[in-house]
C-alpha cells in the first residue's frame, strides 16, 4: 500500500508518513506497540502466512553452481 492510498480518516498522508518516520526513528512506535501488547496480554493471537509464490527470485537464488562442475573424464 502506498502512503497516498491511506483512507482519508487518517488525515493527510504526508502527516501520517512523517509521524511514522519520526516515531520509528526515536523508538516511540516500539514503545506504543509494547504498551498495547501488555494491555491486551492473552488476547492477541498471531497468525502469520507467507506465500512465496509472490516473491520473485533470481535464477541463481535457487542454488545454482558458482563454479563449473569438475570434468568427469581426465584428458591426460
RANORUR-V7396 format. One record per backbone hydrogen bond with DSSP energy under -1.0 kcal/mol. CO is the residue of the C=O (numbers start at 1). NH is the residue of the N-H. E is the energy in kcal/mol with one decimal. If there is no record, write none. Layout:
BEGIN
co->CO nh->NH e->E
co->CO nh->NH e->E
END
This chain:
BEGIN
co->2 nh->5 e->-1.5
co->3 nh->6 e->-1.6
co->7 nh->10 e->-1.9
co->8 nh->11 e->-2.1
co->12 nh->16 e->-2.0
co->13 nh->17 e->-2.7
co->14 nh->18 e->-2.6
co->15 nh->19 e->-2.5
co->16 nh->20 e->-2.5
co->17 nh->21 e->-2.9
co->18 nh->22 e->-2.8
co->19 nh->23 e->-2.9
co->20 nh->24 e->-2.2
co->21 nh->25 e->-1.8
co->22 nh->26 e->-2.2
co->23 nh->29 e->-1.8
co->27 nh->31 e->-2.1
co->28 nh->32 e->-2.6
co->29 nh->33 e->-2.2
co->30 nh->34 e->-2.3
co->31 nh->35 e->-2.2
co->32 nh->36 e->-2.4
co->33 nh->37 e->-2.6
co->34 nh->38 e->-2.4
co->35 nh->39 e->-2.3
co->36 nh->40 e->-1.5
co->38 nh->41 e->-1.2
co->40 nh->43 e->-2.8
co->51 nh->54 e->-1.5
co->52 nh->55 e->-1.3
co->58 nh->61 e->-2.0
co->59 nh->62 e->-1.1
END
